[in-house]
Amino acid sequence: MAERTVTAPVQPMLGKDSPSFGEKLEEFRERYLWSYLFIAPMIILIAIFLFYPLIDAFIISFQKIGIARDEVTQWVGVANFVNTVTDSVWQRALLNTFIFTVVTVAADLVLSLFLSWLIFPLSSSAQSFFKACYYLPVHIGGIMVALVWYWMFDPTEGVLNYLIGLVGVPHQNWIADPNFALQSLMLIPILSGHGGGVILYLAAMGGIPKTLYEAADIDAASAWSKLKNVTWPLLKPTTLYVVITGTIGSFQVFDLIYVLTRGGPDFATVTLVYLVYQVAFEQYSFGLASAQAFILAAIIVVLSLAQFRFLATDVEY
């Protein structure tokens, strides 16, 4: 009977073939160094003008700090955050901002979709014309838009009072009346802020397979039925983007408030960003303003996550 030979397993020689630190460093220098050198200027600029101010502002939000030479910086902990959320003016600004955002974003969503639905069946040249008409005003600065509307809201010679005067309605103090000021400001983005949404929705509609509409035609579906059951469900990814970007932009509204109302009358149009500006650059309470800014950032993040949660979809076509 032949003897069976048992061979012991060969133990690997750890570290025998692994490159040394010097070899790894040399490989990095040869393969990746130039890549990092090319992106280094942008990384340095981002670190200096974004990350450093952000970290410094976060530290300042826990301090009481001003601009007077004899003023001593004090560490106050979370007092700035507590004072912010319990302040009646901040609560009014939060309510105004929330109302402004809900109304303007909802109107932008509905009007952008409706306009895109009307434009999409047109010829390519006609689509290009309307795209340009709706998108070109987006490039006009917010200050210029506010100045134009300031003339339109004029209580004596404004075009809005002229138009309502034609039908016998008395003149209104559009932005000087607390009962109309916020609604008047909401009118501006509702009537002029749909260029980006129209472009996005038209692009998304162009990506929907025509076979789906052909199948709907075979079933004798009406135009409303095709919009409701085919177009709208497949536009959910675009809708999510429009809603999130619109919410972020509306929560950061500032130029209209600064030019037209300065938060008045009687805090009727004060918003969160304008309040941060007032506290920082009119009252010089930089610690409190930093706390307000971070609370605003947290609100925007929470709202964005909630919108992702309820509007996100895995639609593919």
C-alpha positions as CSV (number, residue, x, y, z in Angstrom):
1,M,0.0,0.0,0.0
2,A,1.5,3.3,-1.2
3,E,2.2,5.9,1.4
4,R,0.2,9.2,1.1
5,T,2.4,12.2,1.3
6,V,1.0,15.2,3.0
7,T,2.3,18.5,1.8
8,A,2.3,21.4,4.1
9,P,0.6,24.5,2.8
10,V,2.9,27.1,1.5
11,Q,2.8,30.3,3.6
12,P,2.8,33.5,1.5
13,M,5.8,35.7,2.2
14,L,4.0,38.9,3.3
15,G,5.6,42.1,2.2
16,K,7.9,40.3,-0.3
17,D,6.4,41.7,-3.4
18,S,4.4,44.7,-2.0
19,P,5.8,48.0,-3.1
20,S,7.5,50.2,-0.6
21,F,6.3,53.6,0.5
22,G,8.9,55.2,-1.7
23,E,7.8,53.2,-4.7
24,K,4.1,54.2,-4.1
25,L,5.2,57.8,-3.8
26,E,7.1,57.6,-7.1
27,E,4.1,56.0,-8.8
28,F,1.8,58.7,-7.5
29,R,4.2,61.4,-8.7
30,E,4.5,59.9,-12.2
31,R,0.8,59.1,-12.7
32,Y,-1.3,61.6,-10.7
33,L,0.8,64.6,-9.6
34,W,0.0,66.7,-12.7
35,S,-3.7,66.0,-12.4
36,Y,-3.8,67.3,-8.8
37,L,-1.6,70.3,-9.8
38,F,-4.2,71.3,-12.5
39,I,-7.1,71.2,-10.1
40,A,-5.2,72.7,-7.2
41,P,-6.0,76.4,-8.0
42,M,-9.7,75.8,-8.0
43,I,-9.5,73.7,-4.8
44,I,-7.5,76.5,-3.1
45,L,-10.1,79.1,-4.3
46,I,-13.0,77.0,-3.0
47,A,-11.2,76.5,0.3
48,I,-10.5,80.2,0.7
49,F,-13.8,81.7,-0.5
50,L,-16.2,79.0,0.5
51,F,-15.1,76.5,3.2
52,Y,-13.2,79.0,5.3
53,P,-16.0,81.6,5.4
54,L,-18.5,78.9,6.1
55,I,-16.6,77.5,9.0
56,D,-15.9,81.0,10.3
57,A,-19.6,81.9,10.1
58,F,-20.5,78.8,12.0
59,I,-18.1,79.7,14.8
60,I,-19.4,83.3,14.8
61,S,-23.0,82.0,15.2
62,F,-22.1,81.0,18.8
63,Q,-20.7,84.4,19.6
64,K,-21.9,88.0,20.2
65,I,-19.8,90.1,17.9
66,G,-20.0,93.5,16.4
67,I,-17.8,96.1,14.6
68,A,-17.1,98.5,17.4
69,R,-13.4,98.7,18.4
70,D,-14.1,98.5,22.1
71,E,-16.7,95.7,21.8
72,V,-15.4,92.4,23.3
73,T,-16.4,89.2,21.5
74,Q,-18.4,87.0,23.8
75,W,-19.2,83.3,23.6
76,V,-22.9,82.9,24.0
77,G,-23.4,79.3,23.0
78,V,-26.8,78.5,21.4
79,A,-28.4,81.8,22.7
80,N,-28.3,83.3,19.1
81,F,-30.3,80.3,17.8
82,V,-32.8,80.4,20.7
83,N,-33.3,84.1,20.3
84,T,-33.9,83.7,16.6
85,V,-36.6,81.0,16.8
86,T,-38.4,82.9,19.6
87,D,-38.3,86.3,17.9
88,S,-41.7,87.4,16.6
89,V,-40.1,89.3,13.7
90,W,-38.2,86.1,12.6
91,Q,-41.4,84.1,12.9
92,R,-43.2,86.6,10.7
93,A,-40.4,86.5,8.2
94,L,-40.6,82.7,8.2
95,L,-44.3,82.8,7.6
96,N,-44.0,85.4,4.8
97,T,-41.2,83.4,3.1
98,F,-43.2,80.2,3.4
99,I,-46.3,81.8,1.8
100,F,-44.2,83.4,-0.9
101,T,-42.6,80.1,-1.7
102,V,-45.7,77.9,-1.8
103,V,-47.6,80.3,-4.0
104,T,-44.8,81.2,-6.4
105,V,-43.5,77.6,-6.8
106,A,-46.9,76.2,-7.3
107,A,-47.8,78.8,-9.9
108,D,-44.5,78.4,-11.7
109,L,-45.0,74.6,-11.8
110,V,-48.6,74.9,-13.2
111,L,-47.9,77.7,-15.7
112,S,-44.6,76.2,-17.0
113,L,-46.2,72.9,-17.6
114,F,-49.3,74.5,-19.3
115,L,-47.2,76.7,-21.5
116,S,-44.9,73.8,-22.5
117,W,-47.9,71.6,-23.3
118,L,-49.2,74.4,-25.6
119,I,-45.8,74.9,-27.3
120,F,-44.7,71.3,-27.7
121,P,-47.0,70.4,-30.7
122,L,-45.7,73.4,-32.7
123,S,-43.0,73.2,-35.4
124,S,-39.4,73.3,-34.5
125,S,-38.9,76.9,-35.5
126,A,-42.0,78.0,-33.6
127,Q,-40.8,76.2,-30.5
128,S,-37.4,77.9,-30.8
129,F,-39.2,81.3,-31.0
130,F,-41.3,80.7,-27.9
131,K,-38.3,79.3,-26.0
132,A,-36.4,82.5,-26.7
133,C,-39.3,84.7,-25.7
134,Y,-39.8,83.0,-22.4
135,Y,-36.2,82.4,-21.5
136,L,-34.5,85.7,-22.5
137,P,-36.2,87.6,-19.5
138,V,-34.4,85.2,-17.2
139,H,-31.1,86.9,-18.0
140,I,-32.4,90.3,-16.8
141,G,-31.1,91.2,-13.4
142,G,-33.4,91.0,-10.4
143,I,-32.7,94.7,-9.6
144,M,-33.8,95.8,-13.1
145,V,-37.0,93.7,-12.9
146,A,-37.8,95.2,-9.5
147,L,-37.3,98.7,-10.8
148,V,-39.7,98.1,-13.7
149,W,-42.3,96.7,-11.3
150,Y,-41.7,99.7,-9.0
151,W,-42.9,101.9,-11.8
152,M,-45.8,99.6,-12.5
153,F,-46.9,99.7,-8.8
154,D,-46.8,103.5,-8.6
155,P,-50.0,104.6,-6.8
156,T,-50.6,107.6,-9.1
157,E,-49.0,106.9,-12.5
158,G,-48.4,103.2,-12.4
159,V,-49.6,101.0,-15.3
160,L,-51.5,98.6,-13.0
161,N,-53.6,101.4,-11.5
162,Y,-54.2,102.7,-15.0
163,L,-55.5,99.3,-16.2
164,I,-57.8,98.8,-13.2
165,G,-59.0,102.4,-13.6
166,L,-60.3,101.5,-17.0
167,V,-62.9,99.2,-15.5
168,G,-63.8,101.6,-12.6
169,V,-61.7,100.1,-9.9
170,P,-60.2,102.7,-7.5
171,H,-56.4,103.0,-7.4
172,Q,-54.5,100.7,-5.0
173,N,-51.4,101.2,-2.9
174,W,-50.0,97.9,-4.1
175,I,-46.8,97.7,-2.1
176,A,-47.6,100.3,0.6
177,D,-50.7,98.6,1.9
178,P,-50.0,95.7,4.4
179,N,-53.0,93.8,3.0
180,F,-51.7,93.9,-0.6
181,A,-47.9,94.2,-0.3
182,L,-46.9,90.5,-0.1
183,Q,-49.5,89.5,-2.7
184,S,-48.2,92.2,-5.0
185,L,-44.6,90.9,-4.7
186,M,-45.8,87.4,-5.4
187,L,-47.3,88.7,-8.7
188,I,-43.9,89.4,-10.0
189,P,-42.5,85.9,-10.3
190,I,-45.9,84.5,-11.2
191,L,-46.1,86.7,-14.3
192,S,-42.4,86.7,-15.3
193,G,-40.5,83.7,-13.9
194,H,-41.3,80.7,-16.1
195,G,-38.5,80.6,-18.7
196,G,-36.4,78.0,-17.0
197,G,-39.4,75.7,-16.3
198,V,-40.6,76.0,-19.9
199,I,-37.2,75.0,-21.3
200,L,-36.9,72.0,-19.0
201,Y,-40.4,70.7,-19.6
202,L,-40.0,71.1,-23.4
203,A,-36.8,69.1,-23.3
204,A,-38.3,66.4,-21.1
205,M,-41.4,66.2,-23.4
206,G,-39.1,65.7,-26.4
207,G,-37.6,62.6,-24.7
208,I,-40.9,60.8,-24.2
209,P,-41.3,58.0,-26.7
210,K,-43.9,58.8,-29.4
211,T,-45.1,55.2,-29.3
212,L,-46.8,55.9,-26.0
213,Y,-48.8,58.7,-27.6
214,E,-49.6,56.5,-30.6
215,A,-50.9,53.8,-28.2
216,A,-53.0,56.5,-26.5
217,D,-54.4,57.6,-29.9
218,I,-55.4,54.0,-30.7
219,D,-57.4,54.0,-27.5
220,A,-59.0,57.3,-28.5
221,A,-57.6,59.1,-25.6
222,S,-58.3,62.8,-25.4
223,A,-55.6,65.5,-25.1
224,W,-56.3,65.9,-21.4
225,S,-56.1,62.1,-20.9
226,K,-52.7,61.9,-22.6
227,L,-51.5,64.8,-20.5
228,K,-52.8,63.2,-17.3
229,N,-51.8,59.6,-17.9
230,V,-48.8,59.7,-20.2
231,T,-47.0,63.1,-20.1
232,W,-47.4,64.1,-16.4
233,P,-46.2,60.8,-14.9
234,L,-43.1,60.7,-17.1
235,L,-42.3,64.3,-16.2
236,K,-41.9,63.6,-12.5
237,P,-38.0,63.8,-12.6
238,T,-38.2,67.2,-14.2
239,T,-40.9,68.3,-11.8
240,L,-38.7,67.3,-8.9
241,Y,-35.9,69.5,-10.2
242,V,-38.2,72.5,-10.9
243,V,-39.8,72.2,-7.4
244,I,-36.5,72.0,-5.5
245,T,-34.7,74.7,-7.4
246,G,-37.8,76.9,-7.2
247,T,-38.1,76.4,-3.5
248,I,-34.5,77.2,-2.9
249,G,-34.7,80.4,-5.0
250,S,-37.9,81.5,-3.4
251,F,-36.6,81.0,0.1
252,Q,-33.6,83.2,-0.8
253,V,-35.7,86.1,-2.3
254,F,-34.0,89.4,-1.5
255,D,-33.7,91.8,-4.4
256,L,-37.5,92.4,-4.8
257,I,-37.8,93.1,-1.1
258,Y,-34.8,95.3,-0.9
259,V,-35.8,97.5,-3.9
260,L,-39.6,97.6,-3.4
261,T,-40.6,97.4,0.2
262,R,-37.5,97.1,2.6
263,G,-39.6,94.5,4.5
264,G,-42.5,96.9,5.1
265,P,-45.1,98.0,5.6
266,D,-45.3,96.8,9.2
267,F,-43.1,93.7,8.5
268,A,-45.7,92.6,5.9
269,T,-43.0,91.6,3.3
270,V,-40.0,90.9,5.5
271,T,-38.4,87.6,4.5
272,L,-35.7,85.4,6.0
273,V,-32.8,86.5,3.8
274,Y,-33.8,90.2,4.1
275,L,-33.9,89.8,7.9
276,V,-30.4,88.3,7.9
277,Y,-29.3,91.3,5.9
278,Q,-30.9,93.7,8.3
279,V,-29.5,92.1,11.4
280,A,-26.0,91.8,9.9
281,F,-25.5,95.1,8.0
282,E,-28.0,97.5,9.7
283,Q,-27.9,96.3,13.3
284,Y,-24.3,94.9,13.0
285,S,-25.2,91.7,15.1
286,F,-23.1,89.3,13.1
287,G,-23.4,86.4,15.5
288,L,-27.2,86.6,15.4
289,A,-27.2,87.0,11.7
290,S,-25.0,83.9,11.2
291,A,-27.3,81.9,13.4
292,Q,-30.3,83.0,11.3
293,A,-28.5,82.1,8.1
294,F,-27.7,78.6,9.4
295,I,-31.3,78.0,10.5
296,L,-32.4,79.1,7.0
297,A,-29.9,76.7,5.5
298,A,-31.2,73.9,7.7
299,I,-34.8,74.7,6.7
300,I,-33.9,74.5,3.0
301,V,-32.1,71.2,3.4
302,V,-35.0,69.7,5.3
303,L,-37.5,70.8,2.7
304,S,-35.3,69.6,-0.2
305,L,-35.0,66.1,1.5
306,A,-38.8,66.0,2.0
307,Q,-39.4,66.9,-1.6
308,F,-36.9,64.1,-2.7
309,R,-38.8,61.7,-0.4
310,F,-42.3,62.4,-1.8
311,L,-41.5,63.4,-5.5
312,A,-38.6,61.2,-6.4
313,T,-39.4,58.4,-8.9
314,D,-37.6,55.7,-10.8
315,V,-39.2,56.5,-14.1
316,E,-37.2,55.4,-17.1
317,Y,-38.1,55.8,-20.8
